[in-house]
Amino acid sequence: MNETMPTKAVILARGLGTRMRRAADVDLDEDQRRAAELGLKAMMPVGLGDTSQRGLPARPFLDHVISELADAGLTDICLVIGPEHDLVRDYYAALDLSRVRISFAVQVEALGTADAVRAARGFAGGDRFVMVNADNFYPAEAVRALLRAPGTATVGFDAAAMVSRSNIPADRIAAFAILDTDAEGHLVDLIEKPSADVVARFGPNARISMNCFLFGASIFNACDAITPSARGEYEIVDAVRWLIAAGEPVTVVPVAEGVLDMSGRTDVPLVAAALASRPVLL
């Protein structure tokens, strides 16, 4: 069956930014400190910018994320935000957009990633869409590879490439979820917080999940069906497991690329350096 190439992306930007709020021995400028104190990881000023919006001298990290998605062909963007995130709304309302359309979906409470996806049901409108985190910068090459996959799919980032091409230390990458696949490259399970034995078994070329998914309308049935995790949240990994249990194949797209991560204050200088000369066009 021929499928239309997706053009929609849902970016999960509702996070509370708990790790970003924590103090750290790192040199941030005044605007970066302000963003960190607010826990607004996505609005952290990094890289070169040709505009100054609301006192931010450089482009917010999220601008770089969206620009890269647009490079991959995703031009209809939905930001899932909280009801209190007027700064995000106001910032994008003031921009002169030439490549993308930006809309918003409100997740009233921070009840987990699957609940955030559920908030974007109206935006998806039955179309396939890419789901990503607002605090990760995904290379356009990885997203393009994902868009070529049939049905539901996810990017499996090569662990060794993640170590060499990202700002994430190897010990943190070793704690990320591993994608276990069958002989046909379909997802069998997501192994969260893998033990040292599991990490050793999969080896340096294990496929790592960085929450870069291609979904269809079935994901909303899954998000509706799952129950809260032990953390009391509706998790997207549980929704994906529900799809697998229901018999839906989930293709793992192997990619040897890195991902920039904006989780805490120590990430800011490294990410800023990586994006320093990268152009942004929205």
Buried (B, 14 or more C-beta within 10 A) or exposed (E): EEEEEBBBBBBBBBBEBEBBBEEEEBEBEEBBBBBBBBBBBBBBBBBEBEBEBEEBBBBBBBBBBBBBBBBBBBBBBBBBBBEEBEBBBEBBEEEEBEEBEBEBBBBEEEBBBBBBBBBBBEBBEEBBBBBBBBBBBBBBBBBBBBBEBEBBBBBBBBBBBBBEBBBBEEEBBBEBBBBBBEEEBBBEBBBEEBEEEBBEEBEEEBBBBBBBBBBBEBBBBBBEBBEBEEEEBBBBBBBBBBBBEEEBBBBBBBBBBBBBBBBBBBBBBBBBEBBEEBEBEB
